[in-house]
């Protein structure tokens, strides 16, 4: 595997980004991996590596770069985490994704075709918004225990769902105070009227954060493994085909 930390220029500064891909000579498709609220960290690097081993170039940006270059989650940093999280918006993150796509376009090892995207927890709505903002590039996007998928806000991602050309996948925890069943039901009813391709799947016996191996008391290995199967199938059937290593 090839991996590096690189600074990607945006209108607001340098977005430090973890990039990993197979070490073969062939070109590979791009997958954008959007972090959860505790931030870019080694646990997410390992998840990005798992995607890359299949045959993708994976970009994992620090979405908090406008405020802090590194964020370490501790028992005393929850207030700071929420401050960082609430400083973001769908529009800001879509600007950042545009910068990632532009950077990837200059990389001869990355294919110029369909792109995959996955957003976890706070980034679930960002992955949703990105599919609508870049409908010709992002053909497969996934929200895993995503929050704020349908809200009363003027920039709620569901309002632009009709612009999506690809497929959206929503993996939902059975018990999730941040993404209650009522929100998911409202999302389902809205999407059913848009004509977009989507799937909402519930993961029985799980709680918010079930995909993360170090999330004590929350990690649910069978469901986490199922989410990987769903993610790779989503990419495959929407043209984000792994490259040969």
N, C-alpha and C positions, 0 to 999 in steps of 0.2 A: 504494500500500500504506500501511496504517496500522500503526505499531509503537511500542511503548513498553516501558520497564522499570518494573515495578510490584512493590510489596511485598505479598505475600499472607499474611494472618495465619494462623498455625497454633498448635497448643497449645504449640509449642516456640520460637516467635519469628516473625520476618518472613522469609518465603521470597522472595528476589528472583527475579523471573521475567520472561523476555522474552516478550512477546505481540505477535503480528503477524496481520493479517487484511487482506482486500481492502478498498479504500476505497469500495466501493459501498454503497448504503443497505439492501440486503437482509440478512436474518439468515442466518448461516452456521453449519454444524456445528463442533463442537469436536474438535480432535486434540491429544492430549497427547504431547509429544515428551520422552523421557527420555534424559538425557545418558550418555555413556560416561565412563570413569574419569578422563581428562584434564580433565574439567570443562566447564562452560558457557563458551562462547567464540564468537568471531566465525564460525569455521567452522561451528559448529552453528546460529548465527543464520541463516547463509546457507541451510542445509538447511531450517530452519523456514520461511524465506521461500519456498522452492521449493514446499513443501506449501501454504502460504497462497495462492500465486498461482493454484492450482487452484480455490480457493473455500472455504477453511477458516479458522477462527480457531485459531491454533497457540499453545500454551502450552509454554514451555521453562523449567522451574524449575532453580535451582541447588540440587541435592540435598545439597550440603555446607553449607547455610546454618547448620546448628546449630554448625558449627566455624569456618567462614570465609565471608565474604561474596564474596570473589573468590579464585579459585585459578588460578595461571598455571603451566602445566607447563613445566619446564626440565630440563636434564640432571641437575641436582642435587636435583630434587624428587620423584623416584620413591618414596622412602620415605614422604614426606608424603602423596603420592597414595594409596598403599596404606593408610595410616592413615585417611584420609578415607573411602575405599571400604569398608573393613572396619568402619567405625562405623555403616554402614547395615544395615538388615534389610528383608525383604519387608514386615513389618508397619509399620515406620516410613514407608516410601515409600508404602504404601497409605493411611496417615493423611494424608500430603502430597497424594496424589491426591484424597482426599476434600475437602481444602481447595480444591484447584483446581476441582473440580466445583461446590462451593458458591459460589466466587467467580464462575464462569462463569454460574451460575444468576441472578446479579444483574445480568448484562450484557445489555441489550436487543438487542445486536447478535449474540448467540450463541443458536442454536437449543437447545431443551430436549430434543431427541431423541437418537438414537444417537450415541455417541462413539467415535472411533478412538484408538488408542494405539500408539506405537512405542518400543521400548527397544533401545538399542545396547550391545553388549558387557556391561559390568557391570549394565546396566539391562534386559538380556534377561529375567532372572528376575523383575524388578519388573513388566514389562509382562505377563508370564505370570500372576503373582500378582494383578495388578489386574483381569485379565479374570475371575478367580474371585471377587474381593472385591466387584466391582461388576457382576454379571452382567446386570442390567437396564439398565445405561447403556453399558458398554463392549461393543460388539457386534463389534468388529474390532480385534484386537491382534496386534502383530508383534514378534518377537524376532529381531534381526539380529546374527549371530555372538555370540549370548548365552552367557554362562557360567553355571555353577551352576544348570542347569535341572532336574537331578535329582541329589540328594545324599542323604547319610545324616542330614542335619540334621532336627530336628523341624519346622522351618518350610520345608522344601524346597517350592518352588511346585507340584511335580507332585502333591503330596498332596491339593490342593484342586482339581485339574483337572476333576474330575467336576461341579463347581459352575458351570462355564463354559456360558453359553447361546449365546454368539456363536461366532466362528471365530478360531482361533489359527494364525498363520503363523510358521514357523521357517526363516530363511534362514541357511545354514551354510557356512562356508568349508571348502574341501577340506582344507587344512592348517591346523590350529588347536590349538596346545598348550593353550589355555585352554578349549577345548570339543572334546575328542577324539571320534573317531568312536564309541568305545565308549559314551560318555555319550549321544550322539544316538540310538544304536541302542536303549539301555535306555529312553530317553524314548519312542521310537516304540512299543516293545513295551507300555509302560505305557498310553500314550494309546489304543492300539488296543483296550484293554479297557474304556475309560471311556465310549465312545459319543460323545465330543465331536467337533466338526468341527475338523479341523486339517490342516495340510500341512507337511511337512518337505521342504525343497528344498536340494540341494547346489549350490554354485557352483564348477564345475571351475576349476582353475588359480589359486585365490585363497588368501589367507592372512587371518588375523585382522586386522580393521580395513580390509577392502578397499573399503568404501563411502566412506571419508574422503579427499577430494581432496588434503589436505596431508600425508597419511601417506606419507612418502617410502618407496619400495620396496614398499609394501603396496597402494596404491590401484590398483584394476583397473577402468578406466572402463567397459568393456562390462558387467561384472557389477554395477557401481554403478548403471548406467542400468537394468539389468534389475530391480534391487531396487526402484527407483522405480515401474516398471510394475507389479510385483507388489503393492506397497503400495497404490497407488491403486485397483487392481482389487479388492483385499481390502476396502477401505472401501466401494466402490461396491456390491458384491454383498451387503453387510451393512447397508445402509441409511444409511451415513454419506455422504450424497449432497451433493456440492459445491453451495454457494449461488451465486446469480447476482451477479456484481460490477457 
